[in-house]
């Protein structure tokens, strides 16, 4: 019988993790005649009591529950990679701990996998989040699809199933500051999309802040798009041509009309605009260089304090 692994990154989820775990387990138990399963919970350095709740859950269901604990917070993408590395299933589903993505879709994902699909994406056809959450997300994924990843679904995806072969490809060289959706698509062939409606969070608050979203956008662009660099080159060329035309105009004005260009304010405005543009260009180039440096250092994507796998196996870092 095939085995399905469920990977759930956990950060500040002490209020809802038990209820959400039981809901997920109930769905999986209803299909126990189709597959075996395990649930890997990864604690991403939560400062609350999430780890204690995870340990309590494992104490009740040790045969199907694994716990991976980080020494500190490394981010959601790192937690997902740690969970995939600990997973032993023939395929794995990544789902958020808040269960805004419906676990009831997992059996259908698994069925598509049995039909031969290596990657099955849960694609948001709608979402019940607030307007403040919908608008930035929509802009984010539209920009990514237009300028970085043409194969990315228009509404993005966070909920997906991947085959063991895809998992192994992703684990060969995890990227620091990586864009998870890009790594999944890069390691996959043709994908299958299943639409669903993303529910509103019922317990707790989202830790996906605007700053994290902005960094994730930058990570995606830097990893999969040369558009910012090309825009810099185009802007530099335009400024260079504008400078030549302005110089010719000043010479013509002085030689043919005998007048001098005046205006200290206009000169200062031009200088400020030019230097501001130069600093912006340097900043964009710096984003690429920083990620190149981070990759070259070869530091681990995460550090595991300990992990307890389903069935009783335990290891310390």
Protein Blocks (a to p, Z undefined) as FASTA:
>chain_A
ZZdddddddehillmmmmmmmmmmmmmmmmmmmbccddddddehiablmlmmmmmmmmmm
mmlpccdddfbdebjklmmmmmmmmpccfbdcdddfklmacfklmmmmmmmmmnopabdc
dddfbdcbdfklmmmmmmmmmmmmmmmmmmlcfkbpabdcddfklmmmmmmmccehiafk
lmmmmmpccdddddddddddfedcdfbdfklmmmmmmmmmmmmpcklmmmmmmmmmmmmm
mmmmmmmmmmmmmmmnopacehjklmmmmmmmmmmmmmmmmmmmmmmmmmmmmmmnopaf
bdcfbdcdehiiacdZZ
